[in-house]
Amino acid sequence: MAIISFPSEGIEHELPDGTPLQRAIDASGADIPFGCREGNCATCMIEVIEGMTNLNPPTDEEETTLLPEELDANIRLACQCVALRGRIAIRRADP
């Protein structure tokens, strides 16, 4: 089981390993907006506060859409992330 938390909103949600974050965000009601849901628009930019190694590596879409310095600063696109295991804490990234 993976655990996704949104500390700034006081939300914590359990999900099966291998669940896309997009599904967990929708189910938890967290305030992370989505646009295209395909990795092109960057509406769902998140900052991973804890558990980066518990997510899949950045996808080709993320590497195309995000700047290298954003990826280095633990910025990801929620629509491209999969919770592999363990605890993951995220917050909405400042645009």
C-alpha angles and dihedrals in degrees: 000000000000123000121211117194133189101198096185089056098038091238126139123177132185118217137171116266110268096034117142111244089229089066092047092049092050091048095046097047092231117165099252110126124214129204118171096000088212104089098260108099103043091219090131097054110154135181114228105221097177136008104031089154089057090066131074116264117269112286126231088257091056093047089052097044102038127061117245090245090054091053089047089053092056094258114151139167109252092212090062099044126100122194103230098179145314131028122337123181120193142168134190109275119236110249 
